[in-house]
Amino acid sequence: MIKSLKAGRAAAAQRETDTQVRTTVEQMLADIEQRGEAAVRQYSKTLDDWSPASFRLSEPEIEACLSALPRQTLDDIRFAQAQIRRFAQVQRLSMRDVEVETLPGVVLGHKNIPVNSVGCYVPGGKYPMVASAHMSVLTAKVAGVQRVIGATPPFQGKPEPATIAAMALAGADEIYVLGGVQAIALMALGTETVAPVDMLVGPGNAYVAEAKRQLFGRVGIDLLAGPTETLVICDDSVDAELVAVDLLGQAEHGPNSPAICLTTSTTIANALPAAIESVLARLDTAPIARQAWENHGEIILCDTEEEMLAEAERICSEHVQVMTRDPDWFLDRMTQYGALFLGHRTNVAYGDKVIGTNHTLPTRRAGRYTGGLWVGKFIKTHTYQRVLTDAASVEIGEYCSRLCEIEHFSGHREQADIRVRRLKTS
């Protein structure tokens, strides 16, 4: 039997974008499209108190950011990027162009072509989200995107050196210190001095997500990121302290971040509230993590692994950490999630920062129909066809003519008929 021992006050995902957010973003995008950089600068000054001579960093400014960092920090960034690049390259190699002769004289194929230009938003208003630069800029470059630009907000009134370094080392062609809707609009719509991109990627707050939603169609997007979600699936092979650390390690993202424990262990279920308090006492981010846990934390006790599987599929969490005796049992059976973290030796933070998988993942149950950001998101698969012989064209044409007649498309039918008439031998 499935028992909820602690429910979140707002467990259901928000189903509609807040009206105020939607209206504000709509007005901002229209204003920026009409007034260009003047509007961008006005919003940046008003919202971020940031109005430099140029939002785009010069090469000397980028070098100054790198020079301001300790060697260890740069080495750590390079290590993380090496892991992410290595896995992304393997993923890219898994995507093959194909060509096949499906009938004698009929050749079909597809080519995998990178998007030409991508805008990467790297959030950083509350925390310097250095890793988001790796996940977006670096992955786009591995995919083969020719022009990758990045935008990140000022942090404490200036460019954040580690974030700028990560963007530069990842291969960004242009770096803008600019945040929020104004940054999304600048990249997607372009201005007098900035050429627009073909695609937007990267997480952000509700306003950034809404801007991406409203611009989708004019540009491509990766996905619409909501608050960070984490689900820990565990049995009595681990302890309550480890579970508490892994829940709160993601709850610190924001006060509306769901953190759920799904367990078959009565011991863990009963001990977890006290373990949460103990871990909170040693976290600098405790005020945010506590609010997230109190309002959106859940403890669900199940009798069997099958019940945990059913609940995990229903929840469809962004991050799913499996700490059971046989975590591969869930790997083999789960179909709805953002990413899996299997066994007690790994955790979501590894994935967020360094191990090599991408941390931009589907939230709000979007894992039912999409995976997270990867090189394939930057690749367009385009088909082509050729017919090598008259006989093949006639054979296909005769079928096509009859099928067009069924649909009453005379123009389509004539495209087939003219070839049959000209190429068919008596």
N, C-alpha and C positions, 0 to 999 in steps of 0.2 A: 504494500500500500504506500502511496506517495503522500507524505505529510509536509505541510509548510510550517516550519517552526518559527520563521521570521519572514514576513512579507514586506516588500517595499511600499511606501506610500503612493508611489507613482510608477508601478511596475509596467503598466502598458506604455508602449512607445507612442510618442506624439504622432498623431495621424495627419495633422495638417500644419503647415507652416504658420507660425504666428502672424496674424493679420498685420500687426504693426511692423514687424520685420519685413514682410513681403512688400508693404506699401513704401516703406523707407527705401528699400533697395531699388524698387522700380523707379522711384523719383530720382535717386542718385544716378542710376544708369542712364536715364533719359537726359539728365543734366550734363553728365560727362560726355555723352555722345554728341550733344549740341555744342558745348563750350570747350571740349577738349582739355588741354593741360591746365587751363585756368581753373576749371572746376576740380580737377584732380588736386591741384595745389590748395585750393580753398578747403576741400574736405580733409586733406592731410594736416593742414594747419589747425583746423577746428578740432578734429578728432584725436590727433596724435601730437599736436604742437610741434610739427615737423615741416619745415619749409626751406630745404637747402637750395643752393643755387642750381643743382641738378640732382634729380632723384637717382640717376644712373651713376654708379661708382666708376671713377677713372681707374686705370691700371695702377697708378701710384697709391690711390686710396685703398685698393684691394691689397697691394703689397704691404701697406702700413698695418692693415688688419692682421695679415699673416705674421708680420714681424712682432706684433704685440703679444703673440701667444708663446707660451713655453714650448720647448722642443717636444716634451712629452705629450702635450695636447695635440700637436701636429702629427706626431707619430701615431697616437691613438686614432685620430681621424683617418689617417692613411690605412691603418690596419683594418678598421671597420669597412672602409671603402673597398679594400682588396677582397674582403669576404663577400660583400654585396656584388661587386663586379664579377667575381668568379662564378657565383650561382646564376647571375643574370646571363652571363655568356653561355652557360650550359643550357639555360632555358631558350636562348635565341637559337642555338644550334638544333634544338628539338623541332623548330619550325622550318619545314622544308618546302621549297618550291616543287610542284609536281607537274608532270605532263604524261598523258596516257592516250593511246589510240583505242577508243572505246568501241569503234566499228572500223572495218577496213576503210581507210581514207578519212576518218573523222578523228581529229586530235583535240583534246580538251586539256586545259591546264590552269594553274593558278600561280601567281607571284605574290610574295610577301614583301610589301613596300612600306618603309617607315613613313610616318607623318613628317611633313617638311619642317614644321615649326611648332614648338610646344612652350607654353608658359607654366612655370612651376611656382606655386605659392608655398612658401616656407613660413609657417606661423611662428610667432615669437613675442606676442604681447605680454604674456604672463611669465613664460619660461623661454629661454633660447632653445628652440627645437632643432638642434644641429642635425640630428639624424634624419629629419625630413628632407634635408638637402640631398643626402645620399640616395634616399629612396626614390626621389623624383628625378633630379637632374642627372645623376649617374645612370639610372636605369634607362632614361631616354637616350642618353649618349650611347650606351651599349646597344640599344635597339637600332641605332643608326640615324637618329634625328639630326638634321643638319644644323638647325638653329634652336638652341635651348636657352630661354631666358628665365631668370628667377627674380622673384620679389619677396622681400621679407620686411616686416615693420621695424622701425627703430626700437631699440631696447634701452630703456633708461636714458633716452634723449640722444642716442647716437647709434651708428651701425654696431651690431653685435659681432665682435671679431671672430669668434669660433664659427658662427653661422656663415659669415662671409667667407671664411677660409674653406669651410666644407663645400660651399657652392662653387668656389673657384677651383678647388682641387677635383671636384666632380666633373668639371668641364663646362660650366655655364659660359655662354657666349656674351651675355649681358646680365648685369646684376643691378637691381633697383632696390633701394631702401625705401620701401613704401608698403603700407599695410592696408588691410580691410578691403571693402568694396572698391575703393579707388584703385587699388593695385590690380584687382581682378579685371576691372573695366579697362585700365590702361593696357593690359596684356591682350585682352580679347577684342576690344574695339579699336585699339590704336589711338594715337594722338598725332599732333603735327610732327613730332620727332620720333615716335615709336611705331614701328610697323606691327600690325596685329598678328597674332598667332593663330594656328589652326586648331589647337587643343589646349585645354586647361587641366592641370592636375594638382593634387595636394589638398591636405585637410585645412580646416579653419573653423572659425566660430559660426554661429547661426547666420550672421550676415554674409559671410564669405560663401557658405553653403547655398544660401538663397540666391546670391549673385550668380553662382555657377548654374543653378537650376534655371534661372531666368535666361541665361545666355546659351543654354544648351540648344543646339540646332544651328545657331550662328557659328558656334565652335563646338568641337567635341569635348567631353569631360571624362574623367576616370570614373568617379562615383560621387555620391553625396554623403559625406561623412557626418555622422551625428556624434553624440558624446561617446567616449571610450567605454567599451563593455568588456567585462571579463567573467568567465565561468570556470570554476574549479570543480572538476569531477574527481572524487577521491574515495578510497576505502581506508581500512585501518592499517595499511602499510605505511602511512605517513602520520604526522601528528598535527594537532590543531595550530601550533605556532607557525609551522611552514605554510599551512593553508591561509592563516591570517595575513602573513607577510605577502603572499601572492595575490590575495584579494585587495589589500590596501595599496600595494604597489601600483595598481592600476586605478584605484579609486581616487588617488591623489591628482589625477588629471583634471578633475573638476567636480563640483558639488552635485552634478546631475549624472554622474557615471555609475551605471549599474554594476554591482559586484555580487555574484551569486555562488554559493557553495552547494554542490549537489553530491550527496554522500550516502553510502550504505552503513556508515559507522555512527552508531548512537553516541559513542564516546566523543568523536570529533564534533558532532552536532551539538552536544551539551557543553563541550569545553570551548567552543569557538567564540562565544560572546566575551568571555574573560580573556581569551587569547588576543582578540581584537583590541581590547583596552590596553593590554600589555604592550602590544606592538605600537599602538598609537602614541604611547608615552615616549617612544624613542624616535618619532618621525617629526622633522621640521614642518612637514606638510600636513600635520595632524588636523588642523582646523578644516581644511578642505576634505581630506579623506574621511574624517568623522561625519561630516555632513552628508557626503555621498553614501556612506555605509548606513547611517541612520535612516535616510530617506529612500535609498534605492538598493540597499543590501538585502539579500535573501538567504535563508538556510532551508534546504529542502532535503528531507530524509526519505530514502527509498529502501525497499527490501532487497531488490535485485539489480544486477547490472542492466537487465532489460528495461527496468523502470527508469534507471538513470539515462539510458540511451533515448528512450521515448521523450523524457523531459528535455534532454539536451537538444534533440531535434526540434522540439516545440519552441524552445528559447532562441535557438539559432544565434548564438552569441558571436561577437566579433573575434574574441580570443577565447579559446577553449584549452585549458590546461588539464591534462589527464594524468593523475598520480594514483594509479592503481597497480595491482600486481601484474596485470597484462594490458598495458595501454594500447597495444596493437589491436586488441579486440574492438576498441572504439574506432581506430583508424580504418579497420576493415568494414565497419558498418555505418559510420556517420556520413551523412550527405549534406547537412545544412550547418555551415559555420564559416567563419572568416579564415582562421588558421588554427592548426592544432600544435600543441606543445606537449610532447609525449615523454612521460617519466619525470621523476623527481629531480633529475640532474639538470634539467633545462627549465626555462620559465619565460614569461612574456617579455620581460626586460631584455633578455638575450635577443629576441626577435626584434624588439623595438630599436635596439641600438647597434648590434654588432654581428650577429651570427651569420647573416647573409640573406635570409628571407626578407621579403618586403613588409613593412609595417603599415602601409596604407591599405586598410581592409574594410570590407562591407560591414555596416552597422544597421541597427533597426530592422533586423531580419532580412536584409538584402542578400545574405549568403544563400538564400533559397534560389536566387537566379543569377548571381554573379560572384566571381572570385575577387581577389584584391588586385592591387596594381602590380604589374610585372611587365617584362619587355613586350609581351604580346599585346598589351593595351596600346602601345605606340605603333603597332604594325597593322596595316590594312591589307587584307587578303583579296586580291583582285583576280578575277577569272579571265580567261581568253579562250578562243576557239579558232580552229582553222579546218577547212575541208580540202583534202588533197586531190581528189579525183572527181570527174564529172559524174561518174556512177554513184559515188557517195552523196553528192549534192542532190541528185535526182531521188535517191532513196529517202533521204531525210525530207526533201521537199514535198514528196507525195504524202507522207504522213502529216507534215506540217499543214499542208493545204486542207486536208480533211478536218484536222483539229481546229483550224481557224474558222472553218465553215460552221462547226458546232457553236462557236461563240459569236458568229455573225460579224466577224472582223474581216471585211472584204479587202482592206488595204494590206493587212497582214497576209491574207491568203495570196494576194497578187505578188507579194515579195517571194513567196515560194513558187507560185505558178510560173513566173517569168523565167526562173532558173530551170524549172522542169522542161518548159517549152524549148529553151535554147540549148540545154545540155543533153536532153534525152535523145538517144540514137534510135532510129526506127528499127 
